């Protein structure tokens, strides 16, 4: 358990999204169904936006618009939801290479670099994305930023042993580290049994690639929520009721160091 009075400890609460934001999420999630063909092995992300993709996928399977689909869930919550919807699931070790991964994001830049993991599933999400031939991101327009870190912290998953020893190191990187708490108190425990530290930068992350390298070199850090140069396409639901598609440009894709 964590002492609630400990400096820097904060609780991350889910708030109800406005109706227009939910509409944008639904538009993006449903649009991702157009990326799916019968016979595919899918990576199934975690979060409020990708749940609309699950609903659309379940309907397509029920009407036989699609068939012979199997999915690899990135979290216990995704597994539970897909089983409720009747979406066939498979373990990643059995599935091997995936045809497509579909997931949401907490921030998206024009270069399609992402911050992910506010739902706490960043490690499994990144593993599944790495196993997929293509990665399609679904998001509402509020997730678009000019530079990473403008709105969202960077989640970092760490092992429980000695987790407080990382806080001075994180601060040396120019951020304020905030251990994530459950609503009822105590540190968040991921599906992997680890903790999550949210790194808050102001006004933005100046060098995402350098930050990623520094974090990954730290013993005890399991993974970060920086998904740099990994997305192939982003589908953004818009206030006008449409979906804006942004494909990656392989020639210039990736995080800028400046």
C-alpha positions as CSV (number, residue, x, y, z in Angstrom):
1,X,0.0,0.0,0.0
2,X,1.1,3.6,-0.6
3,X,0.8,6.4,1.9
4,X,-1.7,8.8,0.3
5,X,0.2,11.7,1.8
6,X,3.4,10.8,-0.1
7,X,4.4,13.7,-2.4
8,X,3.8,13.0,-6.0
9,X,1.3,10.2,-5.6
10,X,-1.9,10.8,-7.5
11,X,-5.0,9.0,-8.4
12,X,-6.0,8.6,-12.1
13,X,-9.8,8.7,-12.5
14,X,-11.8,7.9,-15.6
15,X,-14.3,10.6,-16.4
16,X,-17.3,10.4,-18.6
17,X,-16.6,11.7,-22.1
18,X,-18.9,14.3,-23.6
19,X,-21.4,13.0,-26.2
20,X,-19.5,14.6,-29.1
21,X,-16.2,13.0,-28.0
22,X,-17.9,9.6,-27.8
23,X,-19.3,10.2,-31.3
24,X,-15.9,10.9,-32.7
25,X,-14.5,7.7,-31.0
26,X,-17.4,5.7,-32.5
27,X,-16.7,7.0,-36.0
28,X,-13.0,6.2,-35.7
29,X,-13.5,2.8,-34.2
30,X,-16.1,1.8,-36.8
31,X,-14.0,3.1,-39.6
32,X,-11.2,0.7,-38.6
33,X,-13.4,-2.2,-39.7
34,X,-12.6,-1.3,-43.3
35,X,-9.0,-2.4,-42.6
36,X,-10.2,-5.9,-41.8
37,X,-10.6,-8.9,-44.2
38,X,-11.8,-12.4,-43.5
39,X,-9.2,-14.8,-42.3
40,X,-7.1,-12.2,-40.5
41,X,-5.4,-12.5,-37.2
42,X,-5.9,-9.3,-35.3
43,X,-4.2,-7.5,-32.4
44,X,-7.0,-6.1,-30.2
45,X,-6.0,-3.0,-28.2
46,X,-7.3,-1.5,-25.0
47,X,-9.3,1.6,-24.3
48,X,-12.5,3.5,-24.8
49,X,-12.1,4.2,-28.5
50,X,-11.1,0.7,-29.7
51,X,-14.2,-0.7,-27.9
52,X,-16.3,0.7,-30.7
53,X,-14.1,-1.3,-33.1
54,X,-14.9,-4.4,-31.1
55,X,-18.6,-3.7,-31.4
56,X,-18.4,-3.2,-35.2
57,X,-16.3,-6.4,-35.6
58,X,-18.7,-8.4,-33.5
59,X,-21.6,-7.2,-35.7
60,X,-19.7,-8.1,-38.9
61,X,-19.0,-11.6,-37.6
62,X,-22.6,-12.1,-36.5
63,X,-23.9,-11.2,-40.0
64,X,-21.1,-13.2,-41.7
65,X,-19.8,-10.1,-43.4
66,X,-16.5,-11.3,-42.0
67,X,-15.4,-14.8,-41.1
68,X,-12.4,-16.8,-39.8
69,X,-11.2,-13.9,-37.6
70,X,-9.2,-14.4,-34.5
71,X,-7.9,-11.8,-32.1
72,X,-5.1,-11.4,-29.6
73,X,-6.2,-9.2,-26.6
74,X,-3.8,-6.7,-25.1
75,X,-5.4,-6.8,-21.6
76,X,-7.7,-8.7,-19.3
77,X,-10.4,-6.1,-19.9
78,X,-10.2,-6.5,-23.7
79,X,-10.3,-10.2,-23.3
80,X,-13.4,-10.0,-21.2
81,X,-15.2,-7.6,-23.6
82,X,-14.3,-9.7,-26.7
83,X,-15.6,-12.9,-25.0
84,X,-18.8,-11.1,-24.2
85,X,-19.2,-10.1,-27.8
86,X,-18.3,-13.5,-29.2
87,X,-15.1,-12.5,-30.9
88,X,-12.8,-15.5,-31.2
89,X,-9.5,-15.1,-29.3
90,X,-6.1,-16.8,-29.5
91,X,-2.9,-16.5,-27.5
92,X,-0.1,-14.6,-29.2
93,X,2.3,-17.5,-28.8
94,X,0.0,-19.6,-30.9
95,X,-1.0,-16.8,-33.3
96,X,2.5,-15.9,-34.5
97,X,2.6,-13.0,-36.8
98,X,-0.5,-10.9,-36.9
99,X,-2.1,-9.3,-39.9
100,X,-3.3,-6.1,-38.2
101,X,-3.3,-4.4,-34.8
102,X,-6.0,-1.8,-34.0
103,X,-5.6,0.3,-30.9
104,X,-6.3,3.8,-29.6
105,X,-3.8,6.5,-28.5
106,X,-3.6,9.2,-25.8
107,X,-1.7,11.6,-28.1
108,X,-1.0,11.6,-31.9
109,X,1.4,13.9,-33.7
110,X,1.4,14.8,-37.4
111,X,4.3,12.3,-37.8
112,X,2.1,9.6,-36.2
113,X,4.2,9.3,-33.1
114,X,2.1,8.3,-30.1
115,X,1.7,8.3,-26.4
116,X,-0.2,5.3,-25.2
117,X,-0.8,3.5,-22.0
118,X,-3.1,5.6,-19.9
119,X,-5.3,2.5,-19.7
120,X,-2.3,0.7,-18.1
121,X,-1.8,-1.9,-20.9
122,X,1.3,-0.4,-22.6
123,X,3.6,-3.4,-22.4
124,X,1.2,-5.9,-24.0
125,X,0.0,-3.3,-26.5
126,X,3.5,-2.7,-27.7
127,X,4.3,-6.4,-27.9
128,X,1.2,-7.0,-30.0
129,X,2.0,-4.0,-32.3
130,X,5.5,-5.4,-32.8
131,X,4.0,-8.7,-33.8
132,X,1.7,-7.1,-36.4
133,X,2.4,-6.4,-40.1
134,X,0.3,-3.2,-39.8
135,X,-0.8,-0.9,-37.0
136,X,-3.9,1.2,-37.3
137,X,-4.7,3.8,-34.6
138,X,-8.2,5.1,-33.8
139,X,-8.8,8.3,-31.9
140,X,-11.0,11.3,-31.4
141,X,-9.8,14.8,-32.5
142,X,-8.8,15.8,-29.0
143,X,-5.9,13.4,-29.1
144,X,-4.1,15.4,-31.9
145,X,-1.1,17.4,-30.7
146,X,1.8,19.2,-32.4
147,X,4.4,17.7,-30.1
148,X,4.3,14.7,-27.7
149,X,3.7,15.6,-24.1
150,X,1.6,18.6,-24.7
151,X,-1.5,17.1,-23.1
152,X,-0.7,13.6,-21.8
153,X,1.9,12.2,-19.5
154,X,4.2,9.4,-20.6
155,X,3.3,6.2,-18.7
156,X,6.2,4.1,-17.7
157,X,5.8,0.6,-16.3
158,X,8.2,-0.4,-13.6
159,X,8.7,-3.5,-11.5
160,X,7.6,-3.2,-7.9
161,X,11.0,-3.7,-6.4
162,X,12.6,-0.4,-5.5
163,X,10.1,1.6,-7.6
164,X,10.7,4.8,-5.6
165,X,14.4,4.7,-6.5
166,X,13.4,5.7,-10.1
167,X,11.8,9.0,-9.1
168,X,15.0,11.1,-8.9
169,X,16.2,9.7,-12.2
170,X,12.8,10.5,-13.8
171,X,13.1,14.1,-12.5
172,X,16.6,14.4,-14.0
173,X,15.0,13.9,-17.4
174,X,13.0,17.1,-16.9
175,X,9.6,15.8,-15.8
176,X,7.5,15.4,-12.7
177,X,6.9,11.6,-12.0
178,X,3.5,10.8,-10.5
179,X,2.9,7.2,-9.3
180,X,-0.5,6.1,-10.5
181,X,-3.0,5.1,-7.8
182,X,-6.1,3.0,-7.8
183,X,-9.4,4.8,-7.1
184,X,-9.6,3.0,-3.7
185,X,-6.0,3.7,-2.8
186,X,-2.8,1.8,-3.3
187,X,-0.6,1.8,-6.4
188,X,-2.0,0.6,-9.7
189,X,-1.0,-3.0,-10.6
190,X,-0.9,-3.8,-14.3
191,X,-2.0,-7.1,-15.8
192,X,1.7,-8.0,-15.5
193,X,1.9,-7.2,-11.8
194,X,3.9,-4.0,-12.2
195,X,3.4,-0.3,-11.3
196,X,2.9,2.7,-13.6
197,X,4.6,6.0,-13.1
198,X,3.2,8.9,-15.2
199,X,5.9,11.3,-16.4
200,X,4.5,14.9,-16.8
201,X,6.5,17.2,-19.1
202,X,5.9,20.9,-19.5
203,X,5.3,22.3,-22.1
204,X,6.2,19.3,-24.2
205,X,8.8,16.5,-24.7
206,X,11.7,18.1,-26.5
207,X,13.4,14.9,-27.6
208,X,11.1,11.9,-27.6
209,X,13.6,9.5,-29.1
210,X,16.3,10.4,-26.6
211,X,13.8,10.1,-23.8
212,X,12.8,6.6,-25.0
213,X,16.4,5.5,-25.1
214,X,17.2,6.9,-21.6
215,X,14.2,5.2,-20.1
216,X,14.7,1.9,-21.7
217,X,18.4,1.8,-20.5
218,X,17.2,2.1,-16.9
219,X,17.1,-1.2,-15.0
220,X,13.7,-1.8,-13.5
221,X,11.8,0.0,-16.4
222,X,9.8,-2.6,-18.2
223,X,8.4,-0.4,-21.0
224,X,7.3,3.1,-21.9
225,X,4.2,4.6,-23.5
226,X,6.1,6.2,-26.3
227,X,5.2,4.5,-29.6
228,X,7.6,6.1,-32.0
229,X,7.5,5.3,-35.7
230,X,5.1,2.4,-35.2
231,X,1.8,3.5,-36.6
232,X,0.9,2.8,-40.2
233,X,-2.3,4.8,-40.3
234,X,-4.4,7.0,-38.0
235,X,-8.2,7.3,-38.2
236,X,-9.5,10.4,-36.5
237,X,-13.2,10.9,-35.8
238,X,-14.1,14.6,-36.4
239,X,-16.8,16.9,-35.1
240,X,-18.2,17.2,-38.6
241,X,-19.2,13.6,-38.5
242,X,-16.5,12.3,-40.8
243,X,-13.2,10.4,-40.4
244,X,-9.9,11.9,-41.3
245,X,-7.3,9.3,-42.4
246,X,-3.6,10.0,-42.1
247,X,-1.3,7.3,-43.6
248,X,2.4,7.2,-42.5
249,X,5.1,8.6,-44.7
250,X,7.8,6.0,-44.4
251,X,10.4,8.5,-45.6
252,X,9.8,11.0,-42.8
253,X,8.1,8.9,-40.2
254,X,9.4,8.9,-36.6
255,X,10.0,11.1,-33.6
256,X,11.9,14.4,-34.1
257,X,14.9,15.1,-31.8
258,X,14.3,18.8,-32.0
